[in-house]
Amino acid sequence: MRASGLFGMLMAAAVGMAGVSAQAQVVVILSSKNPISKLTPDQVAQVFLGQAKTFYTGGLCEPVDQAEGAAVRTEFYQKVTGKNAAQMKAYWAKLTFSGNGQPPQSVANGEALVKLVAENPKFIGYVDKALVNTSVKIVLAP
């Protein structure tokens, strides 16, 4: 009886946590200093896949990832590129090995990413919408 009570509590906790993560919304951000106001999913995918080095307006861009294993990173790549974490790792391994590219630099968390993007208009990143402040702007909500 006690085990089933514990099982029920664990299931309730798991359902509750699933609800919390489902409420998070990943958004793509640029510095408030950057003149670009909107990007398409295809443009963002090209930047994060190393296929484009400039925004469509001609400005240089440098993508910044969140830490490997972060839920927001998984959600971002799934929504924007259609690739999961393992596929992205294989993609970058192939490009790196062949000398055709390097994966984006990464930061420890969303707060660090917002700070980095805010300070440099050439950086582009993605965070949970709840972390957005006036130092950055949302250019895509996939």
FENCORPE-V997227 format. One record per residue. N is the residue number from 0. PSI is psi as a letter, one per 30 degrees, with the letter a starting at -180 (none if undefined). OMEGA is omega in degrees with one decimal (NA if undefined). D_LAST is the distance of its C-alpha to the last C-alpha in whole Angstrom. Layout:
# FENCORPE-V997227
N:PSI:OMEGA:D_LAST
N:PSI:OMEGA:D_LAST
This chain:
# FENCORPE-V997227
0:e:-179.7:45
1:e:179.8:44
2:e:-180.0:42
3:e:176.2:40
4:e:177.5:40
5:e:177.9:38
6:e:179.5:36
7:e:179.0:35
8:e:178.4:34
9:e:178.4:32
10:e:178.9:30
11:e:178.3:29
12:e:179.7:28
13:e:178.5:26
14:e:178.8:24
15:e:179.4:24
16:e:177.8:22
17:e:178.2:20
18:e:179.1:19
19:e:-178.4:19
20:f:178.3:16
21:f:-179.6:14
22:f:179.3:14
23:k:179.6:12
24:k:179.1:9
25:k:177.2:7
26:l:177.9:7
27:k:-174.9:8
28:l:170.6:12
29:l:174.4:15
30:k:174.7:18
31:f:179.3:19
32:f:-178.6:22
33:k:-177.3:20
34:f:-178.3:20
35:k:-178.7:17
36:f:-177.7:15
37:k:174.5:12
38:l:177.4:10
39:l:175.3:9
40:e:-179.8:7
41:e:178.8:11
42:e:179.7:12
43:e:178.9:10
44:e:179.9:11
45:e:179.4:14
46:e:-176.1:15
47:f:174.8:14
48:g:178.1:16
49:g:-178.0:19
50:f:178.5:19
51:k:179.6:19
52:f:178.8:21
53:l:171.3:20
54:l:-177.8:17
55:f:177.3:18
56:f:176.7:20
57:f:179.7:23
58:k:177.3:22
59:k:178.2:22
60:k:178.0:19
61:j:-178.9:19
62:k:177.7:16
63:k:179.0:17
64:l:167.0:16
65:l:-175.5:17
66:k:175.3:20
67:k:-179.9:20
68:f:178.6:20
69:k:-178.4:17
70:e:-179.0:15
71:e:177.3:12
72:e:178.8:13
73:e:-179.3:13
74:e:-179.6:10
75:e:-176.6:8
76:e:178.6:10
77:e:-177.9:10
78:e:-171.6:6
79:e:-177.0:7
80:f:-176.7:11
81:g:-178.4:12
82:k:175.6:14
83:l:-175.8:15
84:e:-179.5:17
85:e:179.0:21
86:e:178.4:19
87:e:178.9:18
88:e:178.6:21
89:e:179.1:23
90:e:-177.6:21
91:e:177.3:22
92:e:179.8:26
93:e:-179.4:27
94:e:-179.7:26
95:e:-178.7:27
96:e:-178.6:30
97:f:179.9:31
98:g:-176.8:30
99:g:177.8:28
100:l:176.6:25
101:k:178.9:24
102:l:177.6:21
103:l:172.0:19
104:l:178.8:21
105:l:177.7:20
106:l:-173.1:21
107:e:-175.0:22
108:l:-177.6:20
109:e:179.6:17
110:e:178.6:20
111:e:180.0:21
112:e:178.8:18
113:e:-179.5:18
114:e:-179.1:21
115:e:-179.6:21
116:e:-179.6:19
117:e:-176.1:20
118:f:-176.3:24
119:j:-177.3:23
120:f:179.5:21
121:f:-179.5:21
122:k:174.9:18
123:k:-179.2:14
124:a:179.7:13
125:k:-178.9:10
126:l:169.0:12
127:k:-176.8:12
128:e:-179.3:11
129:f:-178.9:15
130:f:-177.3:16
131:k:175.6:15
132:a:-175.0:18
133:f:-180.0:20
134:f:179.3:21
135:l:176.9:17
136:l:178.4:14
137:k:177.9:11
138:f:177.2:10
139:k:174.2:6
140:i:-173.5:4
141:none:NA:0
